[in-house]
Amino acid sequence: MIELENVAYSYGGGELLSDLSIKLAPGSFHFLTGPSGAGKSTFLKLCYAALMPTAGQVRLFGADARAMDRDAIALVRRRVGVVHQDCQFLDHLPLIENVALPLTVSGKDVAREETNLKDLLHWVGLTNRASALPPELSGGERQRAALARAVIMAPDVVLADEPTGNIDWEMSQRLLQLLIELNRMGKTIMVATHDLALIRAAKAQVQARVLRISNRRLQLAGADL
């Protein structure tokens, strides 16, 4: 699905990531750890062609990312849902319209997707907040809304960048359960996080591979997690 082969990425004249190789198989669950500034967010951006490697090859669903034009990249991104660390919403639109934005951008008839949209809000526990504006939402509600928006296009892969960084433990657990449910539906999941307690909680429920970025390289984390 997503494959990086000997990938490097340089930023500001220095190499941030070096010689990364990994395959994200269908239905797999990965955690990505590493200190702040190690390049976790950059790694995720390479995985959905928001950035291009300065060396090596990124293949997305069998296609070389470098060979894709803008339209091809746009089509690929419909298959990859991204939950950003600092989720951005349009503050003048109610939550349900913010969640539906990917449908609007892709030219789909939002009215025909109304049932699916309501089901999705119910799944993330936000049915009663559908008409709320983003500034009225709590941190946990914003993160669940961000997850709903990330999966509205039924992607094959979900990439989450520190999705629990600004919410309490109870809400972190709720978000983790949603990600585990997606994985059990066959979705490939990768979560970048520094929260080792979250990783331990997940590993008790799902077979998860833990990767660590250290000294610019990708390593398989040990059993100490």
C-alpha positions in Angstrom: 0.0 0.0 0.0 2.6 2.5 1.1 6.3 1.7 0.7 9.4 3.7 1.4 12.7 2.4 0.0 16.0 4.0 1.1 14.2 7.3 1.6 16.0 10.4 2.9 14.7 13.9 3.5 16.8 17.0 3.9 15.5 20.3 5.4 17.3 23.6 5.8 20.5 22.2 4.5 20.7 19.3 6.9 19.4 15.7 6.6 16.4 15.1 8.9 15.7 11.5 7.8 18.1 9.0 6.3 17.8 5.6 4.6 14.2 4.8 5.7 12.7 1.6 4.3 9.3 0.2 5.3 6.1 -1.3 3.9 2.7 -0.6 5.4 0.8 -3.8 4.7 -3.0 -3.8 4.3 -4.7 -4.1 7.7 -1.5 -3.4 9.7 -1.3 -1.2 12.8 1.8 0.8 13.5 3.0 3.3 16.1 5.7 5.8 15.3 7.7 7.2 18.3 10.7 9.4 18.7 11.7 12.6 20.4 10.3 15.9 19.5 11.9 17.1 16.3 13.0 13.7 15.2 10.9 13.9 12.0 7.7 12.0 12.8 5.5 14.5 11.1 7.8 14.7 8.1 7.7 10.9 7.9 3.9 10.9 7.7 3.9 13.7 5.1 6.2 11.5 2.9 3.6 8.7 3.3 0.9 10.7 1.6 3.0 12.8 -0.8 2.7 16.1 1.0 6.5 16.0 0.8 8.8 14.3 -1.7 11.9 12.5 -0.6 15.3 14.0 -1.4 16.6 10.5 -2.0 15.1 7.1 -2.4 11.6 6.1 -3.5 8.1 6.4 -2.1 5.4 4.1 -3.7 1.8 4.8 -3.0 -0.5 1.9 -3.9 2.1 0.7 -6.4 2.8 4.0 -8.1 6.0 6.1 -7.7 5.1 9.3 -5.9 7.7 11.3 -8.0 5.9 10.2 -11.3 2.5 11.4 -10.1 1.0 14.6 -11.4 -1.3 16.8 -9.2 -4.4 14.9 -10.2 -2.9 11.5 -9.4 -1.7 12.7 -6.0 -5.2 14.1 -5.3 -6.7 10.7 -6.1 -4.2 8.9 -3.9 -5.0 11.2 -1.0 -8.6 10.1 -1.1 -7.3 6.7 -0.1 -5.3 8.1 2.8 -7.1 9.8 5.7 -4.9 12.1 7.8 -5.6 13.3 11.4 -3.3 16.3 11.9 -1.8 17.3 15.2 -3.4 20.7 15.1 -6.6 20.0 13.3 -7.9 23.1 11.4 -11.6 23.7 10.9 -13.5 26.5 9.2 -14.9 28.3 12.3 -17.9 29.7 10.5 -19.2 26.3 9.5 -21.0 23.9 11.8 -19.2 20.7 12.7 -21.2 18.5 10.3 -20.3 20.7 7.4 -16.6 20.7 8.4 -16.6 16.9 8.5 -18.3 16.8 5.1 -15.7 19.1 3.5 -13.7 16.3 1.8 -16.9 15.3 0.1 -17.6 18.8 -1.1 -14.0 19.3 -2.4 -14.1 15.9 -4.3 -17.3 16.9 -6.0 -19.6 14.4 -4.3 -23.3 15.1 -3.6 -23.3 15.8 0.1 -27.1 15.4 0.3 -26.8 11.9 -1.0 -24.2 11.1 1.7 -26.4 12.5 4.5 -27.1 9.1 6.1 -23.4 8.1 6.0 -22.5 11.4 7.4 -24.9 11.1 10.3 -23.8 7.5 11.0 -20.2 8.7 11.1 -21.0 11.4 13.6 -22.8 8.8 15.7 -19.8 6.6 15.5 -17.5 9.3 16.9 -20.1 10.3 19.5 -20.8 13.7 18.2 -24.4 13.5 17.0 -25.6 16.1 19.5 -22.8 18.5 18.4 -23.5 18.4 14.7 -24.6 22.0 14.6 -21.9 23.3 17.0 -19.2 25.7 15.6 -15.6 24.6 16.0 -14.7 27.2 18.6 -17.5 25.7 20.8 -15.9 22.2 20.8 -13.7 20.8 23.5 -10.2 19.4 22.6 -11.5 15.8 22.6 -14.5 16.7 20.4 -12.2 18.5 17.9 -10.0 15.4 17.7 -12.9 13.0 17.2 -14.3 15.4 14.5 -10.9 15.4 12.9 -11.0 11.6 12.8 -14.5 11.6 11.3 -13.3 14.1 8.6 -10.3 11.9 7.9 -12.4 8.8 7.2 -15.4 10.3 5.5 -14.0 9.2 2.1 -13.6 5.6 3.3 -9.8 5.6 3.0 -7.6 2.5 3.0 -5.0 4.0 5.3 -5.4 6.4 8.3 -2.3 8.4 9.5 -2.7 10.2 12.8 -0.1 12.7 14.0 -0.1 13.0 17.8 -3.9 12.7 17.9 -4.0 12.5 21.7 -1.4 15.2 22.4 -3.8 17.8 23.7 -6.5 15.7 25.4 -6.9 13.9 28.7 -6.3 10.1 29.2 -10.0 9.2 29.2 -10.5 10.9 25.8 -7.3 9.4 24.5 -8.7 6.0 25.2 -11.9 6.8 23.4 -9.9 8.0 20.3 -7.7 4.9 20.5 -10.8 2.6 20.5 -12.0 4.3 17.3 -8.6 3.7 15.7 -8.7 0.1 16.8 -12.2 -0.3 15.4 -11.0 1.1 12.0 -8.1 -1.4 12.0 -10.5 -4.3 12.7 -12.5 -3.1 9.6 -9.3 -3.8 7.6 -7.9 -0.2 7.6 -4.1 0.3 7.8 -3.3 2.6 10.8 -0.2 4.5 11.7 -0.2 6.7 14.8 2.7 9.0 15.6 2.9 9.6 19.3 5.2 10.1 22.2 2.7 8.6 24.7 4.1 5.2 25.7 1.1 4.5 27.9 -1.2 4.8 24.9 1.0 2.3 23.0 0.9 -0.2 25.9 -2.9 0.2 26.1 -3.2 -0.5 22.4 -0.8 -3.5 22.3 -3.1 -5.2 24.9 -5.9 -5.1 22.3 -4.3 -5.2 18.8 -1.2 -6.5 17.2 0.8 -3.3 16.7 4.3 -2.8 15.4 6.2 0.0 17.2 8.7 2.0 15.2 11.1 4.6 16.5 12.9 7.4 14.7 16.4 7.8 16.2 19.4 9.4 14.7 17.5 10.1 11.5 16.8 6.4 11.0 13.8 4.1 11.5 14.2 1.3 14.0 11.9 -1.4 15.4 11.3 -0.5 19.0 12.1 -3.1 21.6 9.9 -5.1 24.0 10.4 -2.5 26.7 7.3 -0.7 25.5 
